Each structure stands twice: as structure tokens, then as C-alpha cells.
Amino acid sequence: MKKIIIFSIIGIAFIAVLIWFGKMNSKSPIQYDTEKAFKTNIVRKTVATGKVTPLEEIEIKPQISGIIDKIYLEEGAKVNKGDLIARIRVVPNEQALSNAKGRVTKAKLQLDNAKIVFNRNKKLYESGVISKRDFEVLELTYKQAKEDVINAENDYRIIKRGSIGSSGLTNTNIRAEVSGTILEIPVKVGNQVIQSNNFNDGTTIASIADMTKIIFEGKVDEAEVGKIKTNTELEISLGAIEDKKFPAMLNFIAPKGTEENGAVQFTIKADVTLDKDYYLRAGYSANAEIILEQKDSVLSIREALLQFDKDSEKPYVEIATGDQTFEKKELELGISDGINVEIISGITADDEIKIWNKIKKDKEED
């Protein structure tokens, strides 16, 4: 009898253990968390890459060819209009110099002859032998011969020295044409320079800009250029200055794009508002944040909660209907900032949304 009782107890215990294991195995090993929609401000932005540059940059070029004899200022120096930057030493062309010297000699010979003729006919005029009209023609010829000598000598001096006289405003002195900061002096003492003319831009002696007027110049993709407008406020971030953003105002959008790496890009420009505590240098790389669309206090969820139907590709979420049971709800979405997305319809603020990509184990690992 005792054996029967013992075996009965063992059997009942065994059955109880099997029932317990069955219940444990019926539970899902994955437990999904949920969260609710919330109201927030969503701002959709795009970023334009580019650089900051002066509004106007002037290149100073020589009016005569020669060799840099002396440079008086350095890059970064502030200058006023008319300040002396460099001096050029003229190296005359031997053929041109010889021709100019020949023209001087020829003009002097013609002057000597005109003088002799003039003096001889002056006596004849005073004696009444020739008319006043004939004498005036000879006098005009004599005066023209004098001017020809002066012009020939001036041409000779210009070819030989680069200027007529020793004035400080000669072509050999390179002066600032505007006030500002010298950004670059790409030449050195001894470099040969070429004058600016109709066939050649000439050698740049220096570039000058007003560094109190800075603009941002960047590129925007064709997919976003139609969504921006002039007079839009931007925020400029510089790679050289951390944790500081400069406000700017968009004032130009290029009417024509250029293809770069298979994508069409449009140039934009914006006036940058400077901060006296920071010095901006020309050419700093910069990014401009442009607001494309903004909505305040709209019902939103995290984009990470969205799922997409494999067939229709429509967005949806799963809503809790019970303990770890969920129902699919298709959504109509609004704007997104890449983190949060606006919900136009499909769910309410009270719905519990399944966090489908976050799992929680029922049993803790040892």
C-alpha cells in the first residue's frame, strides 16, 4: 500500500512538472516594448556645402611689363586706396629702345631744319618779301617739329624707364586701387610681370578685399533648389570655428545649374552677419543650414518605429490590442527631420506603438 501511495505522489509531481514546462514554453521568448506618439516641432533642413569669401576681391595688375624690384607690404596688411604695394623695374626691349632712340634723332633733325627755314623766312617776312600767310605756315611747321621732339623723347623715356618723369604716380609704382586687406601677393622680388592689355590679363601683383563684407557661396542639389527662396535666413557653420554659427541671409540662387559627379548643382550666395569676436578668413570651408519646411506642435513618432509593407511600400505601425498582441495600422505621414516624422492620420496620441526593432528577453542571461 505504501508503494502505491509513493508511486502516486511521484506521478502527480511528474505531471505537475510537465504542465509547468508546457506553460513556460507557450510564452513568447521575445517581449516587445511600446511607446506613444507625442507632439513636437519638426524642422526639415538641407545643408549646402561651400566656403566664405569676400563680397568683392580686386586683383592689382601692372600697366607695364618688367621685374619686381621691391615689395613694400605683406599679406594680411590693411591698406588705403593709393598706398604703395610694390615697385617694378623696367627691362626695356632692345629693338623697341633702338627704334625709339632713332625716332628722337630723326625728330631733332627735322626740328633743326624747320628752325633754319623759320629763321630765314622770318627775316624775309619782316622785310615784306613773303606774305603773312606763308610765314604762319612755316611757323606752324616749326612748332610741330618741337612737339615731335618732345613726344619722341617721352616715348624713349617710357620704354627705357617705364615713365616720363620721377613722379611717385608713375606706372612702375604699383598702388592699392581700393581700401581693404591684402589677401595675397603671389609674386616675389625678381619675378617678371606682364602688363595688362587687350590680349593678356596681365600678372596679378596683389589681391585686395574688404573683409568686413563676407558672403557664403555654396551648392544646392536640384532636388532641393526649388524649395528654397531668396531672403531666407541661414545658419553658417565653419570648420575652423567650432561651436559657433553665423546668421546669414540668402540673396542669390543661380538660374542655371552645373553637373558635378552626375548630379546637377546650383550655386547660392548669402550675406553673412559677422561677429566682432571672431575673425573670418577668406576661403574658410563652411556649411549652411537652410530651413525647407517647419511645423510646430504636430503629432509625431520616431522614424525608427515605422515599418513598410513589402507589396504596397506604404508605411505602417503595429498598435497594442492586448498583452503582446498587436494590430497593423497604416499611416499618412507629413514632414520629417530624419529623427521624428509627422503623423497626419492613422493613430492617436493614446495608442501604444510596438517598438518592433527593440527586443527584451523574458529571462535574464547569467
C-alpha positions in Angstrom: 0.0 0.0 0.0 2.8 2.3 0.9 4.4 1.7 -2.5 1.2 2.6 -4.3 1.0 5.9 -2.4 4.6 6.7 -3.1 4.3 6.0 -6.8 1.1 8.0 -6.9 2.8 11.0 -5.4 5.7 10.7 -7.9 3.3 10.5 -10.8 1.3 13.6 -9.7 4.6 15.5 -9.3 5.8 14.4 -12.7 2.5 15.6 -14.3 2.7 18.9 -12.5 6.3 19.4 -13.8 5.1 18.7 -17.4 2.2 21.1 -17.1 4.6 23.8 -15.7 7.1 23.3 -18.6 4.2 23.5 -21.1 3.1 26.8 -19.8 6.6 28.2 -19.8 7.2 27.1 -23.4 3.9 28.6 -24.5 5.1 32.1 -23.6 7.0 34.1 -26.4 10.7 34.4 -25.6 10.5 38.0 -27.1 8.7 40.7 -25.2 8.1 44.0 -27.2 8.0 47.4 -25.5 5.7 50.1 -26.7 5.6 53.9 -26.7 3.1 56.6 -27.6 3.1 59.3 -30.2 4.0 62.8 -29.0 3.7 66.4 -30.1 6.9 68.3 -31.1 8.3 70.8 -33.5 9.7 69.4 -36.8 12.1 71.4 -38.9 13.2 69.9 -42.3 16.6 71.3 -43.3 19.1 70.8 -46.0 22.8 71.5 -45.8 24.7 73.4 -48.6 28.5 73.0 -48.6 30.7 75.8 -49.7 33.0 78.5 -48.4 33.1 82.1 -47.1 34.6 84.7 -49.4 34.8 88.5 -49.6 32.0 90.2 -51.4 34.4 91.9 -53.7 38.0 90.9 -54.4 40.2 93.2 -56.6 43.3 92.0 -58.4 46.0 94.6 -58.9 47.8 94.3 -62.2 50.7 96.3 -63.7 50.4 98.8 -66.5 53.8 98.0 -67.7 56.0 94.9 -68.1 59.1 94.4 -66.0 60.7 92.8 -63.0 59.5 93.2 -59.4 62.1 95.4 -57.8 60.7 95.8 -54.3 57.6 94.8 -52.3 56.6 97.2 -49.5 53.7 95.3 -47.8 52.9 91.8 -46.7 49.8 89.6 -47.0 47.2 90.5 -44.3 48.2 94.1 -44.2 45.4 96.7 -44.2 45.7 99.3 -47.0 44.0 102.5 -48.1 43.4 103.5 -51.7 46.7 104.8 -53.1 49.1 103.0 -50.7 52.3 101.8 -52.4 52.4 98.0 -52.6 55.4 97.3 -54.9 57.8 98.8 -57.5 58.6 97.5 -60.9 62.0 97.8 -62.6 61.6 98.1 -66.4 63.8 95.9 -68.6 63.4 97.6 -72.0 63.2 95.7 -75.2 66.4 96.4 -77.1 64.7 96.7 -80.5 62.0 99.0 -79.2 64.6 101.1 -77.4 66.7 101.4 -80.5 63.7 102.4 -82.6 62.6 105.0 -80.1 66.1 106.4 -80.0 66.1 106.6 -83.8 62.8 108.5 -83.7 64.3 111.0 -81.3 67.3 111.6 -83.6 65.0 111.9 -86.6 62.7 114.4 -84.8 65.7 116.6 -83.8 67.0 116.7 -87.4 63.6 117.8 -88.6 63.4 120.4 -85.9 66.9 121.8 -86.8 65.8 122.0 -90.4 62.5 123.6 -89.5 64.3 126.1 -87.3 66.6 127.2 -90.1 63.8 127.6 -92.5 61.7 129.5 -90.0 64.6 131.9 -89.1 65.4 132.6 -92.7 61.8 133.3 -93.7 61.2 135.4 -90.6 63.7 137.9 -91.9 62.0 137.8 -95.3 58.6 138.3 -93.7 59.9 141.3 -91.7 61.3 142.7 -95.0 57.9 142.3 -96.6 59.2 139.8 -99.2 56.8 137.0 -98.2 53.2 137.2 -97.1 52.0 136.7 -93.5 50.1 133.6 -94.6 53.2 131.9 -95.9 55.1 132.8 -92.8 52.4 131.4 -90.5 52.5 128.1 -92.3 56.3 127.9 -91.7 55.9 129.0 -88.1 53.3 126.1 -87.6 55.7 123.6 -89.1 58.5 124.8 -86.7 56.2 124.4 -83.7 55.1 121.0 -84.8 58.7 119.9 -85.1 59.3 121.0 -81.5 56.3 118.9 -80.3 57.5 115.9 -82.3 60.9 116.0 -80.5 59.2 116.2 -77.1 56.9 113.2 -77.9 59.8 111.2 -79.3 61.8 111.8 -76.1 58.9 110.9 -73.9 58.4 107.6 -75.8 62.1 106.9 -75.4 61.9 107.5 -71.6 58.8 105.3 -71.2 60.4 102.4 -73.0 63.7 102.8 -71.1 62.4 103.7 -67.5 58.7 102.9 -67.7 57.7 106.6 -67.0 58.2 110.1 -68.3 59.5 111.7 -65.1 60.3 110.8 -61.5 56.8 111.4 -60.1 55.5 109.0 -57.4 52.5 108.2 -59.6 54.4 106.5 -62.4 53.5 103.2 -63.9 56.4 101.5 -62.2 54.8 102.1 -58.8 52.0 99.6 -58.0 49.4 101.1 -55.7 46.2 99.9 -54.0 43.2 100.7 -56.1 40.8 100.2 -53.2 40.9 100.1 -49.4 40.9 96.8 -47.7 43.1 93.9 -46.7 45.8 92.3 -48.8 44.7 88.7 -49.2 47.6 87.5 -51.4 50.8 88.7 -53.0 51.6 85.9 -55.5 54.8 87.4 -56.8 58.3 87.8 -55.2 61.1 90.2 -55.8 62.8 89.3 -59.0 59.7 87.8 -60.7 59.0 89.0 -64.2 55.5 90.5 -64.7 53.4 91.3 -67.8 51.3 94.3 -68.2 47.5 94.1 -68.6 46.4 94.7 -72.2 43.7 93.6 -74.7 45.4 90.3 -75.4 46.6 89.4 -71.9 45.1 89.7 -68.4 48.5 90.5 -67.0 50.3 89.3 -63.9 48.5 89.7 -60.6 50.7 91.7 -58.2 48.2 91.5 -55.3 44.6 90.8 -54.5 42.7 93.1 -52.1 39.3 92.7 -50.5 37.1 94.4 -47.9 36.9 91.8 -45.1 34.0 93.5 -43.4 31.7 92.3 -46.2 31.7 88.5 -46.3 29.4 86.1 -48.2 28.8 82.4 -48.2 29.0 80.7 -51.5 27.8 77.1 -51.8 26.0 74.5 -53.8 22.4 73.1 -53.5 21.2 69.9 -55.2 18.5 70.2 -57.9 16.1 68.2 -55.8 16.0 70.9 -53.1 16.7 74.1 -55.0 13.0 74.6 -55.9 12.1 74.5 -52.2 14.3 77.5 -51.2 13.7 81.2 -51.7 15.8 84.3 -51.5 15.6 86.4 -48.3 15.6 83.1 -46.3 17.6 83.1 -43.1 20.5 80.6 -42.9 23.0 79.4 -40.3 26.6 79.2 -41.3 28.9 76.7 -39.6 32.7 77.0 -40.2 35.1 74.1 -39.9 37.7 76.5 -38.5 35.5 77.9 -35.7 33.8 75.3 -33.5 30.5 75.7 -31.6 29.7 79.0 -33.4 27.1 79.7 -36.0 26.9 82.9 -38.0 23.5 84.1 -39.3 23.2 84.9 -43.0 20.6 86.0 -45.5 20.1 84.1 -48.8 20.2 86.7 -51.6 21.1 84.7 -54.8 20.1 81.4 -56.4 21.7 80.6 -59.7 19.3 80.4 -62.6 21.5 77.7 -64.2 22.9 74.5 -62.7 26.2 72.7 -63.3 26.6 69.0 -63.4 29.0 67.6 -60.8 29.6 63.9 -60.3 26.4 63.0 -62.1 24.2 65.5 -60.1 23.1 69.0 -61.1 24.1 71.6 -58.5 23.0 75.2 -58.2 25.2 78.0 -56.7 23.7 80.0 -53.9 25.1 83.1 -52.1 24.2 84.6 -48.8 25.3 87.7 -46.8 27.0 86.7 -43.6 26.5 88.7 -40.4 29.9 89.0 -38.7 30.7 88.8 -35.1 33.4 91.2 -33.8 34.8 88.5 -31.5 35.7 86.2 -34.5 37.9 87.0 -37.5 36.8 85.3 -40.7 39.5 84.5 -43.2 38.7 84.2 -46.9 38.3 80.6 -48.1 37.1 79.0 -44.8 35.1 75.9 -45.6 31.5 76.3 -44.5 28.1 74.6 -44.3 24.8 76.4 -44.5 21.7 75.0 -42.9 18.6 76.0 -44.9 15.1 75.5 -43.5 12.9 73.9 -46.2 9.8 73.4 -44.1 8.8 73.8 -40.5 5.7 72.8 -38.4 5.2 73.4 -34.7 3.5 71.2 -32.1 2.4 68.4 -34.5 1.6 64.7 -33.6 4.8 62.8 -34.3 6.6 59.5 -33.7 10.1 58.4 -34.0 11.0 57.3 -37.6 12.5 54.1 -36.1 9.0 52.9 -35.3 7.9 52.9 -38.9 7.6 49.7 -41.0 6.8 49.4 -44.7 4.6 47.0 -46.5 6.6 44.7 -48.8 4.0 44.9 -51.6 2.5 48.4 -51.4 5.5 50.0 -49.7 3.1 52.0 -47.5 4.2 53.0 -44.0 2.5 51.4 -41.0 3.0 50.7 -37.3 1.7 48.0 -35.0 -0.7 49.0 -32.2 -1.1 47.0 -29.0 -4.6 45.4 -28.6 -3.7 43.2 -25.6 -0.8 41.6 -23.8 1.8 41.3 -26.5 -0.8 41.3 -29.3 -0.6 43.9 -32.0 -2.7 45.2 -34.9 -1.3 46.8 -38.1 -2.3 50.4 -38.7 -1.4 52.2 -42.0 -0.3 55.8 -41.6 -0.4 59.0 -43.6 2.9 60.9 -43.0 3.9 64.5 -43.1 7.3 66.2 -42.9 10.3 64.5 -41.3 13.6 65.8 -39.9 15.3 62.4 -40.1 14.5 61.6 -36.5 10.9 62.3 -36.0 8.1 62.2 -38.5 4.7 63.9 -38.5 1.6 61.8 -38.3 -1.3 63.1 -40.3 -3.7 60.2 -39.8 -3.7 56.5 -38.8 -3.1 56.6 -35.0 -3.9 58.8 -32.0 -1.8 60.0 -29.1 -3.3 57.3 -26.8 -2.2 54.3 -29.0 0.6 52.1 -27.7 3.0 51.6 -30.6 5.2 48.5 -30.9 8.9 49.1 -30.8 9.5 46.4 -33.4 13.3 46.7 -33.6 13.9 46.5 -29.8 13.6 43.1 -28.1 13.6 42.2 -24.4 14.4 38.7 -23.2 12.0 37.2 -20.7 14.8 35.6 -18.8 18.0 37.5 -17.9 21.2 35.9 -19.1 23.6 34.7 -16.4 
